[in-house]
Amino acid sequence: MLSFDHSVRAGRGLRATLLGASMLALAGPALAQPKQADVEEVVVTGSRLTEASVAIGTDEATATVSITRDALLSAPAGITGLKMLESLPGFNVQANDALGMYEFGNSVSVRAFNFQQIGFLLDDIPMGRSDQFGGSPIYRYVDNENLARVTASSGAGDVSLASYASLGPIVSYITRPPEEEAGGLFSATVGSDDLRRGFLRLDTGEHAGFSAFVSASGIRGDLWRGPGTIDRTHIEGKIRWRFELGELMFQTVHNDYFDFDSPSITKAQYAGTAGDLFSRSGRSFAYLGYVPTLPPLATAPNVPFSNAGYNQYYKFAVNARKDHLYGLTLRLAPTEAIDLMASAYYEDKGGYGVSPEAYATSLASHNAERLVVPGLTAPRGIQYGLSVPDGTRQGVNSRADWRIGINTVSAGLWVEKDDYHRTQARYNVENGHPDGAPLLDEPVHLQRDYVSVRDTVQVFLKDTIALFDDRLKLDVGFKALSIDYSIEGYRNPGDYIAQRRPKLSKSWEDGFLPQVAAVWSVTGRDQVFASYSENMALPRGADDIFSAASPAPPAPEPETAKNWEVGVRTNQPTFNASLVLYKTRFENRLQSFASPVPGSTTTETFFQNVGAVEAKGAEFSGQWKPELLGGKVYFNANLSYNLSEFKDNFAAFTIAGNRVPDFPEWLFQGGVTFEPVEGAIINVSARHISDRFTNFTNTERTDGYTVWNAYVDLGDGFGWGPLEEIKVRVNVDNLTDEDYLGTISTTTNTPASFRPGPPRTVQVSLTTAF
């Protein structure tokens, strides 16, 4: 049940009311002005520009920006849903490769938050947690060609959007519906590292209200760093029935993904000063594509492959996932004043991951378990570590909107159940040889076999009030969120040794999470907006938290956040721009650290709440098409300043006032597009990220970098026979071949590890509609 603390609710309600009153007071002197005359349509247009009003979030009461289809089509074919965000203000996106395909190489930060604290939705379906193991990260569920737009709120997502992960930021991926006319789209791509990709979409057209499409894409390429490949097969489809009162839509996504891993490396390994056994260094530092010849351990002279160096062989670093998503959405408009929506969804996921374990480690774990766990076999050499996640996620997301006078009242309910099962064990391989076949009938020791369940309920109520001839719009609302969590089974080797299968549970809830926002149209082209919101999120990595060695580790409190922002936007004939100032504070930050087990001097590592983080800064976004260049050249730019700091110390570390690692102070992305003649587009862009600290104690940092990209698009608008829009596009990422360290695996007080950024990458795509 949702818990409503009336005293807390009253206090928060008072703060929300005062904020709304302050907005009205600030706007008062101008509200008496007569309504502005209708303004002619703006002319900031271009083949690869997002529509002006959408790009800067016109009429949105929060800092909300979008990328529309035209802009998305300039990206390299096969780019993932997460890497698309790097063109939005404030989003620090790091990826292991030019397309963002390698799942464990991605990272995102925005304002005070990271990837796991951002909410994601696909159409009306919440995506749940973003964990690679057992989660639903957005990059598995979209193909770029099927997107209509990507809309992001970097600090105060609409209270009506469903998510238990968001502490403020929300990103919605809106896919294209079936086309009204029969036809299709085909694209073929070749590129660096033997990249091959094909995409095909077929639309039936609309007949008696029914229409449908199905699309399929396949991508395969070599790792740019080391041996191995990345493979992905992706299928999407929709069936739509439109009738007098609304529409019914069925959609489905199927994703089959496989890759070999590449390692994170320290600065010493990157510089070649770490004394690497195989003399590796630089950004090409990778796993080995061959089985080396190494001496056995002195403690195990009769075990030929007991040397720990064999764990650098690439076939012991693999990830594979299969994800299936089904959604059924009903939209009704029973009257002109009422809109109803309900979306039911079901997700089925599975896969496996492989990692190596050295002989000495396996032997110690085997000896600890062999007398209490039946069926174990002594290690033969290097170990095949197999992790298998699977599970289902199902839910219903619904809302109703009622327009009555100057009010639009919205209410909604979201209910979800997420069942997740994970096993992990170490197995022998044939003859203990790194290239030997895995012997899954010879387990050496067991690690995990548990089920975790998340039951979520969210309700919201919001009133949008239009005042002064629609020049002032107020959003006043709240949501209530309840999450019940449980985990049962063997969470770690200690459970196997103690012969226990504990069941642990915890509930997190908040009955009043308010949001107050306003947007005021000063003129027909200029707006001022401001918002305040509160959010709560499921503790990140809940399974890891509750998998600590103790039967009942301390349960953390949920992370909570308060977000303030105020901004202006303008939409002029030759330019549009948005500027927002923000302050964000989130409490109960989770961090792992060692603490004594009650009744002993032994320490165990737990994730615990350790304090607060505060971020403040500014985000600018704009597009400009100067008249003096004859309309053939236009510019776009995003510039963000962010100061994100720890506010408290924890354990033995003094970090209050330190910068949060992996949060750059400055982010810039800008580009110039030239359309010399009809059907030709040339673009050059740059993305700069300033230096970043890599650990909590701020004793290490990595340099900033600038990456230049370019593309040439030829044939825009050209057709031949039944083929339409025949285009050839050449994309070049990292034009100057910048050598830099990108994704950071942050640490508390030790040197971090990194994933080097990819080198220059070239891709050529041929696309046609029919």
N, C-alpha and C positions, 0 to 999 in steps of 0.2 A: 504494500500500500504506500501511496505517496504521503509523506509527512509534511504538514504545514505548521511551522513554528510561527504563531501569530505575532509575537513580539518582534521577531526578526523580519517578518513580512511587513509589519507596520513601519519599521525603520527603513527598510529598503524602499517601500512604497513612498515614504516621505522624500527620500533622496531623489527618486524618479520624478515625483511631482515637482519638486523644487527645480530640477534641471529643465523640465518642460516649461515651467513658468519663466525661468531665466531666458530661455530661447525666445519666448513671446515678448518679454521685456526688451530684449536686444533688437527684435525685429519691429517693434511697435511704431517708431517714427516713420518708417517707410510703408507700413501696411495701409495707411490712409490714402496712398497714392492711387490714382485710377488704374484699372487693368490695362496692361500694355497691349497695343495693337498686335495682331498676328504678324509674325516675322516671316519673311521669305525664306525658302529652303536654303540651307548653307551649301557652299560649293566646294568644301574641302573633300574632294573625292579622288579616288585613284584605284587602279586595278588591284592593288595590294594593300589598301588602307581599310581599316575597320571603319564602318559607318560612324560618323562623327559623334552623334548623340549617344551611341552605344559605347564607343571607346572611352568616354569620360564619365559615363554613368548618369546622363541627364535624367532628372527627376528622382534619382535615388537619394534616400535620406542618409545613406552611409557611403563610405569610400568604396565604390563598386566600379570595376572596369571590366571590359570584355575584349575578347579576340573573336572576330567573326570569320566566316568561312573563307572569304577572299584572302584575308591575311594568313589564315592557316594553310592555304594552298601554296604559299611560298616556301613552306618549311620542307626539309628533306623528306622524301617518301619513307614511311615507316617510323617517323618520329613518335615517341611514346607520349602518352597523356601527361606524364609528369614533366617532361622536358619542355613541353609547350609553355609552361608557366614562366620560363625564364625571360620572356618578352614583356611580362607584367611588372609594374613598379613595385619594388620592395622585395621581390622573390629572389633569394639566393639559391639557385639550382645548380647542383654539381652532379655530373654524370661521368661514368667510366668510359663511355664511348659517345660518338657523335649523335647517335639516335636515342641514347638513354636506355638501351635494351637490357644491359646487364643489371639485374634487379638489386643485387647487394652492393652495387656501386653508386646508387642514387642517394642524394640527400637534398633536403629543402629546409630553408629557414626563412622566416618572415616576421618582422617586428621582434617579439620575444619568444617565438614559437618555432618548433621544428616539425618535421614531416608527420610525426605521430600525434601532433596536437592540432592538426588541420582536418576539418571535416570535408568529405568528398561525396558528391551525389552524381549519379548517372540518370539523367532525366528526373524522375520522381523517386528513384531507388537510392536509399542511403547505402554507402559502401562499407560501413563498419570500420574496423581497425585496419591500419595499413601495414601490419607486420608481414614480412615475407613468409614466415612460417605461420600458416593458419589464417592469415588475414585476407583482405580483399583490396590490395593496392590498385589504384585506378588504372595504372598502365597496362593491366591485363585485360581491360574491358572495352577499349576503344581503338578504332582505326581512324586515322586523321581524315580520310576522305568522307567518312560518314558523319562528321561533326558539323553542326550548324554554327555553334559558338561555344566558347569557354568563358564563363563569368566568374570573377573572383572578388570576394570582399576580404581585404587583407587584415581587418581588425574587428569588424562587427558584422558578422553574417546575420541575415534576417532571422529573427526569432522563430519564424515558421519553418525553417529548414531543419530537417531531422539529422541529428548526429550526437553520438556520445563521445566522440573523439575531439571535437572542436573546443578550443579555449577562446574562440573568437573568429579566426579565419575559416571561411567556407569557400569551396570551389565547386561550381556546378558545370557538368559537361552535358550539353544539350545536343542530342543527335538528330539528324535529318529524318523526317517522316518519309514514307513512300511517295514517289512522284505521281502527279495526276496523269502524266503521259507515259506510255510505255517507252522503255529505252534502257540505257546502261552506261557504265563507265569502266574503262579498262586502263590500267597503268602497268608499265614494265620498267624496272630499274636495275641498273648495274652500277657498281661502285668499287671503291677501295676495299682491300682485304677480301677480294673475291665475293663481294656482296651481290646477292641476287634476290629480287623481290618482284612479286606479281600481285596485282589487285584486280578483282572483277566484281562489279555490282550490276545486278539485273533488276529492273523495275517492271512490274506488270502493267502499270497504269491503273486508273480508277474505273471500275465497272460496277454499276448499281450500288455505289457507295463503298465497294470493297477495293482495296489496293494492297500491294505487298512489295517487299524487296528482299533479296538475299545477297550477301556479299561474302567473298572469301579472299584472304590474302595469305601468302606464304613468304617467309623471309629466311635466308640462310647466308651466313658469312663466317669468315675466320675471325678469331680474336685478333685484335691489332697487337696485343701484347701476349706473346707466348702461344703454345699449341692449343688446338681445340676449336670448336665452332659454337655458334649461337644459332638455334633453329626455333622458328615460331610458325604455327599454323593457327589462323584466326578466322572465325565465322561469325557473322552477325545477320540478323533478320528481323523484319517487322511485318505484321499483318494489321491493317487498319480497316475498321468498318465505321463509316460516317453515316449518321442518321439524323432525323430532324432535331432531336434534343441534345445531340452530342456525338461522342465517338467512343469506340472501344478499340484499344491497341494491345496487341500481344508482341513482345519483343524477346529476343534471346541472343546470348553471346556464348561462344565456345572458344576456349583458348588452350592451346597445347604448346608448351614451352619447354625447351631443353637448352642447357648451356654448360660449358666447362668454366670453372672459376679462374680468376687471376688474383694474386695476393695483394694485400695492403702492405706497404713498406714504410719503414722509418726514414727520417732524414739521413741517418748514417748509411742505411742501405742504398738510398738514392744517390748519395755522394760517393759510394764505394769505399767507405771507411769502416764498415761494420765487420770486416774480416769474413765475408761470405765464403762458405765452403766451395761454392762453384763460381766465384769471381764475378758475380752479377752486380750490376749497378745501373743507375740512370732510369729513365722512364720506361725502358724496355724490360726492366726487372720482372721476371715471370717464373712460373713453374717450369719444370724440366720436361722436355718432349722425349726424353730417352731415360732408360734405367741406368743410373751411374754404377760404377764399381767402387764399393766402399768396404772397409774392413768391418767384421762383426765386433760387437761390444766385447771388451775383455771379460765381462761378467757372463757372457753368453757366447763363448767361442764356437759352439756347435750349432748356432742359429745363424745361418749365413746372412739373413736380412734383418738383423737386430739393430743395425745402425739407424739412429733417428733421422739421418739425412735422407733416407728413402721416402720420407713423408713429403718431399718436394716434387714427386712424380705427379704429373697433371691428371692422370686418370683417377686419382683419389680426391678430386675436387669437382663435384658435379651437382647441378640442381635441375630438377624436372618438376613441372607443375601442369595439372589439368584442372581447368575451372569452367563451370557451366552455370549460367545465370538465366533465369526465366522470369519475365515480368508481365503482368496483366493490369492495364490501367483503364479505368472508366472515367470519362469526363461528361458531365451533364450540365445543362443550363435550363432547368425546368421553367424559369421565368427570366425576364430581362435583368432582374436584380439579383439573381442567385446563381452561383457557380459551385459545382460539387466535383470532387476528385477523390478517387480511391485507387491505390496501386498495391497489388499483392505480388510478392516476389519469393523466389526459391533459388538458393544457390547450393551447388554441390561442388566440393573441392577435394583435390587429392594431389599426390606427388611424392617425391622423395628427394633427399639430399645425401651426398656422400662426402665424408671427410676422413683423412688418415689419422691413425694413432700409432705412435711408436711402440716398439716391442716392450721396452721397460715399463712404460705407463700401463699398457695392457696387462702385463704380468702382475703388477702390484694390484690392480683392480680385480683381476681374476683370483688371486690368492685371497683377497678380502671377501669374495663372494662364493667361492667354490664349495665351502662346507655347508652353506645354507641355501644355495640356489641350485636345483638339480639340472642336469643336462649340459653343463658347461664343458668346454674343451680348452686345453692349455694353448697359449698362443704359439704360432709357428714362426712369426716374423712380423712384418708390418700388418696393421689391422685395417679392415674395411669397416669404417664407421657409417652405419646406415640410420638415417632419421626418416620416418614416414609420417607426414601429417595428412589428416583427412577430416572431413566434417561437413556439416550442412548449416545453412543460415536461411531463415525464413521469417517473413514479416509482412505487415500491412501498414502503409502510410496513407493517411487521409486528411482532407481539409475541406472546409466550406467557407465561401465568401458571400456576404450579404451586403449589398449596397442599399443604403437607406438614407436619403437626404445627403448631408455632407459627410456621412460616415460610411466606411467600408469595414464591416466587422468580419474578422477571420478567426476560425478556430480549427484545431486539428488534433489528431491522435496518431501516434506512431507506436507500434508494438513489434518487438523482434525477439527471436530466440536463436542463439548462436551456439551450436554444439561442435566441439573441437576435440579430436583425438590425436594423440601423438605418441609414437613409440621411438625408441632409440636404443641401439645395441652395437657391439663391436664383434665382427666376425673374422674368422681366418680366411685367407686366400690360398689358392692352391700352391703348395710348397712354400708358403710365406712370401712368395715372389711378388714384387710390386705390379707385375703385368699378369699375375695369375688370376684365374676366375674366382669370384667370391664364393665361398662355401657357406651358404646361408643355413646349412644344417649343422654348422660348427660355431655356435655362439661362444665367445670368450668371456664376456661379461655384459650385464644388462644395465642400462642407464635410466630409461623412462618407459612408462606405459600408463598414461593417465587420460582422463576425460575432463575437460573444463567446459562450463556452461555459463553463458551470459544471457540473462533475461532483462530486457530493457522496455520501459514504458516512458513515453514523452507526450505531454499535452501542451498546447499553446493557445493563447487567446490574444488577439491584437485588434486594435482599432486604428484605422487610418482616417484622419480627419482632414478634409479639404476646406480651407478658409480663404476669405478675401478673393473670391472669384478664382479659386484654385491656385492662387499665387503662393500660399503657404500650406504645406502638407505636414501633418504631425503623425508619427507612428508611435503608439504607446501600447506596449504589450509585455507579456511574460511567458516563460515556459516553466514547466515542472518536469524534472527528470529523475527517474528511479532506475538503478541498475543492481540486479541481484547476481552475484558471482559465486560459483562453486568449482572446486577441483577435487577429483577423487582418483586414487590409484597410486602407482609407483612413480613418484615425482623425481627421484634421484637415486643414485646407488645406495645411499643410506637407508632408504625405505626397503630395498631388497635385503640388505644385510640384517636390518631389524625385523624383517618379516612383517611389515605393516603396510596397510593401504589406507591411509587417513583420508577423511573427507573434510575439507575446510570450506568455509563459506563466509561471505561478507556482503553487506548491502551498502550502497552509497546513494544518497538522495538529497535533493533540494527542491522544495515545493514552490520557491519563488525566485526565479532568475529573470530580472526585469531588463527591458530594453526600451529606451526613449530616444527618438530621433526626429529630426525636422529638416525640411528642405524649403527654402524661401527663394522664389523667383524674383530677384531684384528688378530685372528687365526680362524681355523675351529671350535674351541670350545669356544672361548671367544669373548664377545661383549661388547661394550660401547654404551649407549644410552642417549639421552637428549631430553627434550621437553619444550615448552612454549605454553600455551593456555589461551584464555579468554572465559568466559561464562556468560550468563544472564539467569535468571530463573523467571518464574511467581511467584509473591509474595506468600509465604506460607500462607495457610488459608485465601485465598481471600474472601471467603464467610463470614467468621467471621469478617474480616476487614470491609467489606461494610455492615455488619449487625449492626453496632454501632447505638446508639439511634438517633443521629442527622440525618436529611434527607440526608445530603451530608457530610459524614466524610472525613477528609483529605485523599487523595489517596496516597499510598506510591509509591516510586520508586522501580523498580525491584532490587532484589539482584544481584550483579555481582561479579565475581571472576577472579583472575589471578593465574595461577598455573605454577610453575617451578619445574622440576625434572631432576636429572641426576643419572645414575646408571650403574652398571656392572653386567654381568651374565656369568656364566661358566657352561659347560656341559662336565664333565669328566667321565672316565669309571666307577668310583665307587661313584661319587657324582655329584650333580648339585646344583647351588645356584644362587641367585639373591640378590643384595643389591642396594637400591635406596635412595637417599637423596632428600628431597623435601622442598619447601616453598610455602605456599598458603596464599593468602590474599583475603578476600571477603568483599565488601563494602555494605552499605545500609542494614545492618542487621536489621531484623524486631523484634520488641519487643512491647508488650502492656504496656501502662502506661497512667495515668490520665492526662488530660489537660483541661483547661477552655473552655467552650462553648463560641464562639464569642458573645460578648454583655452581658455576665452574669458572675457570680462568680461560677456557677455550673460546676462541672467537670464531664467528661465522659471518659471512657477508650477506647483508640484507639490503633491499631497496627500501629506503626510508625517506619520509618528508624532512627536508633539511632547511627550508627557508623560502625566500622570495626572490624573484627576478623582476626588474623594472626596465622598461624600454621606452624611449621617447625619440621622436624624430620627425621627419617630413618626407613626403613622397610627391613627386611632380610627374605628370604625364601630359604629353602634348603632340599635336600634329600640325604642320605648317606647309601650305602650298602657296608660295609667293607669286604674285601676279607678274613681276618683272621677268620671270623665266618662262613666260608663256604657258604656264600650267603643265609643263613637261617634267618638272622636277618637284618633288615634295620630300619633306623631312619628318621623321618621327623620333621622339626621345623620351626616355624615362630616367629620372635621377632621384635617388633615395639616400637620405642620411639617417642612420640608426645608431643610437647609443644604448646598448643593452648591458646591464650590470647586475651582479649579484648584490643582494641587500643584507645577507646574513652570512655568518661563518658556520662551518659544520665540522664535527669531529675534531681532528687535530689541525685543521687547515684554516688559515685566516684568509678568507676570500672576499669578504664584504668590500664592495667598491671595485672589485675586479671586473674586467669585461668578460662576458659570456663567450666561450670559445665557438668558433665557426660562424660568428655573426660579424660580417664586415661593416665598417663604419660607412663606407660609400659604395654605392652600386650605380652603374650607369649603363644604359643600353640606348644606342642611337643609330639611325640609318638614313641614308639618302637613296631615293628611288628615282630613276630616270626613264622616261618613256619617249625615246627619240622619234619613233614612228608608231603607227598603229600596229599592234601585234608583237611589239618588242618591249621588254621590261628588263632593266638592269638595276641591281640593288647591291649596295655595300653597307655593312653594318659593323658596329664594334660593341663589345661588351666588356666593361671594366669592373673588376672586383678588387677592393682595397685589401691590405694585409689583414690577417685574422690570427687571433690567439688560438692555440691548439689545446690548452689545458686550463683547469680552473685556477691554478696558481699563477697563471700568466707568465710562466718562465720560458715558454717557447711560442714562437709565432711563425707563420709562413707568409712569404711575400705575396703582394697583390699581383695581378696579371691582367692583360688585355688580349682578348681574342677577336680577330677580325674574320667576318664571314662574307660571302658574296653569292649571288645567284644571277643567272641570265635565263629569262623565260621568253621563248620565241613561239610565234604562231597563235597568240591569244586572239580568238575570234575567227581563226582559219578553219575551214571545213572542206571536205572533198567527198562527193557522193553521199552515201548514208552516214559518213563519219562527220561529227561536229567537234569543234573546239580541239583540233589536233594541236598538241603543244609538245615542245621539247624544253626541258628545264635542266640546267646544270647548276648544282649546288656545290660550293666549296666551303667547308668548315675549317677554321683555324688556318686562314689564308697565309699567314706569315710563319706557320709552323712553330708557334709559341710552345716552349717547354715549361710546364708548370705543374704544381701539385694541387689537385682539386678536392675531391671528397676527403674529409677528415674523420677519423675515428678518434674522438676526443678522449682525454684522460683527466685524472684528477691532478696529479703533480709530476707525471713522468712524460717522456717524449711520446708524442702521438704517432699514429700510423696514417698513411695517406694512400690515395689512389691517384697516380699521375694522370693528367689530362691527356686526351688522345691527340695524336699528331694531325697534320693536314689530311683531310678526307675529301675525296671527290666523288660525286654521285651524278649520274645522268638518268633522267626519267623521260619516257614517252607516254603521253596520256591522250586519250580520245574518248569522247562521248558519242553515243549512237542512239 
